């Protein structure tokens, strides 16, 4: 667990350094925070349950319609099944976001695709549940949403929906197909 906290801290330092560097360039930099709901299946079929948590994003606009994005999300669920299992999932991804409409439009839909990693902790993580395998996995996250501009610097994300695929060991196909829903706020730091 301590090693994962160090990794998360190092990732935060790199992200903030990138934000400072980008803020000094001609590219707009935005940061955001959100509430996240994930509907997950640990095993194939639907022994499904829900995780709740939050996330943080950094976005650097490359053109009026294209941005680089980094996302870190932490979700948790306790009391899973009668055996009171727990699961904590950390997802860290990066990729691109495409916004097809004019930059000054009040309502802007977007699509995105992100790749990265996932870590799991708790009694349902592969290392603790007896399944074996690493508690770290590949994460693939395509999706989209809507941004509602409230002011030149503040936008509301009323909905973002993503397909979240992870590759944790699970004694079957080592793949989880999850639905991730988020809502949050984005603050533009520069330009």
Order of alpha helices (4+ residues) and beta strands (2+ residues): alpha-beta-beta-beta-beta-beta-alpha-beta-beta-beta
